[in-house]
Amino acid sequence: MSRNIKGMRTPPSNYPWPIDWELVHMTAYLPVKLAELSYRDQEAAIGYLRDWGAKKKEVPQLWDEVTAALAMYTKAP
C-alpha cells in the first residue's frame, strides 16, 4: 500500500507494534469523503456506504474508488 495521502502527519515511531498509519487515516477520513461524494452523487455514496457496512470491500479499495469518483467531479474543464 503506497499511497501519498495529502495532509497525513508523520506518526510517532515509539509504538511496540506495527501500525498501518495509512489505513488509520483512510478509515478516519472515509466518512468525510463519502459525505462529500453524497452532495454530487447520492446513489454512488450510498452504494459505497453499503459495501463498507456489509464488509464487501476493504477500506483501501473503497478509499481508491471513492477518491476516484470525487476526482471525476473536481476536475477542471
Residue frames as qw, qx, qy, qz and C-alpha x, y, z in Angstrom:
[[0.000, 0.890, 0.456, 0.000, 0.00, 0.00, 0.00],
 [0.458, -0.181, 0.046, 0.869, 1.95, 3.03, -1.18],
 [0.085, 0.830, 0.458, 0.307, -0.45, 5.93, -1.25],
 [0.285, 0.073, -0.200, 0.935, 0.52, 9.52, -0.73],
 [0.187, -0.756, -0.626, -0.039, -2.30, 10.85, 1.37],
 [0.164, 0.596, -0.015, 0.786, -2.37, 14.63, 1.41],
 [0.372, -0.667, 0.150, -0.628, -2.09, 16.16, 4.86],
 [0.910, -0.294, -0.292, 0.033, -1.09, 12.95, 6.61],
 [0.243, -0.857, 0.410, -0.196, 1.18, 13.64, 9.57],
 [0.540, 0.341, -0.743, 0.200, 4.23, 11.60, 10.41],
 [0.780, -0.548, -0.190, -0.235, 3.28, 9.41, 13.37],
 [0.350, -0.725, 0.573, -0.153, 5.50, 8.77, 16.36],
 [0.696, 0.343, -0.624, -0.092, 7.74, 5.75, 15.89],
 [0.050, -0.378, 0.795, -0.471, 7.89, 4.54, 19.51],
 [0.832, -0.096, 0.070, -0.541, 4.99, 2.08, 19.31],
 [0.424, -0.370, 0.826, -0.019, 5.77, -1.52, 20.28],
 [0.600, 0.312, 0.735, 0.055, 3.65, -2.94, 17.43],
 [0.181, 0.033, 0.518, 0.835, 3.37, -2.10, 13.75],
 [0.301, 0.648, 0.490, -0.499, 0.54, 0.27, 12.88],
 [0.377, 0.365, 0.571, 0.632, -0.55, 0.90, 9.31],
 [0.035, -0.476, -0.245, 0.844, -0.96, 4.66, 9.55],
 [0.184, 0.050, -0.531, -0.826, -2.28, 4.93, 6.01],
 [0.327, -0.371, -0.844, -0.208, -5.10, 2.55, 6.90],
 [0.211, -0.521, -0.566, 0.603, -5.84, 4.52, 10.06],
 [0.045, 0.333, -0.101, -0.937, -6.03, 7.73, 8.04],
 [0.258, -0.100, -0.712, -0.645, -8.23, 6.14, 5.36],
 [0.304, -0.459, -0.832, 0.076, -10.60, 4.71, 7.94],
 [0.152, -0.510, -0.398, 0.747, -10.85, 8.05, 9.73],
 [0.123, 0.421, -0.159, -0.884, -11.47, 10.13, 6.60],
 [0.028, 0.197, 0.881, 0.429, -13.57, 7.74, 4.51],
 [0.030, 0.691, 0.687, -0.224, -16.79, 9.08, 6.08],
 [0.017, -0.685, 0.025, 0.728, -15.72, 12.61, 5.15],
 [0.009, -0.223, 0.697, 0.682, -15.09, 11.57, 1.54],
 [0.030, 0.408, 0.899, 0.155, -18.43, 9.72, 1.41],
 [0.031, 0.748, 0.450, -0.487, -20.23, 12.81, 2.71],
 [0.003, 0.557, -0.322, -0.765, -18.51, 14.93, 0.07],
 [0.006, 0.010, 0.857, 0.515, -19.48, 12.45, -2.65],
 [0.094, 0.530, 0.824, -0.179, -23.08, 12.36, -1.41],
 [0.144, 0.699, 0.146, -0.685, -23.55, 16.01, -2.44],
 [0.199, 0.481, -0.559, -0.645, -22.58, 15.11, -6.00],
 [0.578, 0.081, -0.720, -0.375, -23.80, 11.54, -6.44],
 [0.601, -0.355, 0.425, -0.577, -26.07, 10.25, -3.68],
 [0.967, 0.086, -0.072, -0.228, -26.61, 6.82, -5.20],
 [0.684, 0.432, -0.498, 0.313, -22.88, 6.13, -5.52],
 [0.081, -0.515, 0.570, -0.635, -22.20, 7.33, -1.96],
 [0.785, -0.219, 0.285, -0.505, -24.93, 5.10, -0.55],
 [0.933, 0.249, -0.254, -0.046, -23.62, 2.16, -2.58],
 [0.451, 0.478, -0.589, 0.470, -20.11, 2.62, -1.17],
 [0.368, -0.426, 0.496, -0.662, -21.51, 3.02, 2.35],
 [0.923, -0.061, 0.080, -0.372, -23.48, -0.21, 1.98],
 [0.819, 0.358, -0.415, 0.170, -20.43, -2.04, 0.64],
 [0.144, 0.508, -0.601, 0.600, -18.41, -0.80, 3.62],
 [0.588, -0.315, 0.392, -0.634, -21.10, -1.72, 6.14],
 [0.966, 0.069, 0.020, -0.248, -21.62, -5.17, 4.64],
 [0.492, -0.579, 0.604, 0.238, -17.83, -5.70, 4.53],
 [0.836, 0.485, 0.253, 0.039, -17.99, -6.42, 0.81],
 [0.569, 0.669, -0.156, 0.451, -14.95, -4.20, 0.18],
 [0.661, -0.335, -0.263, 0.617, -11.89, -3.39, 2.24],
 [0.124, -0.888, -0.141, 0.419, -11.17, 0.20, 3.29],
 [0.285, -0.446, 0.462, 0.712, -8.20, 0.71, 0.89],
 [0.224, 0.306, 0.775, 0.507, -10.33, -0.41, -2.07],
 [0.004, -0.839, -0.542, 0.050, -13.20, 1.85, -1.01],
 [0.260, -0.743, 0.062, 0.614, -10.78, 4.74, -0.49],
 [0.279, -0.163, 0.614, 0.720, -9.43, 4.35, -4.01],
 [0.116, 0.508, 0.767, 0.374, -12.90, 4.09, -5.57],
 [0.111, -0.868, -0.429, 0.223, -14.41, 6.99, -3.61],
 [0.250, -0.664, 0.192, 0.678, -11.46, 9.31, -4.28],
 [0.245, 0.045, 0.701, 0.669, -11.59, 8.37, -7.98],
 [0.045, 0.699, 0.693, 0.173, -15.32, 9.14, -8.06],
 [0.185, -0.863, -0.193, 0.428, -14.69, 12.50, -6.40],
 [0.347, -0.368, 0.428, 0.749, -11.89, 13.26, -8.85],
 [0.241, 0.430, 0.712, 0.500, -14.39, 13.00, -11.73],
 [0.076, -0.877, -0.470, -0.060, -16.38, 15.84, -10.18],
 [0.349, -0.840, 0.025, 0.415, -13.48, 18.06, -9.19],
 [0.590, 0.056, 0.424, 0.684, -11.56, 18.04, -12.50],
 [0.109, 0.625, -0.021, -0.773, -11.32, 21.42, -14.15],
 [0.721, 0.586, 0.358, -0.096, -12.89, 21.63, -17.62]]
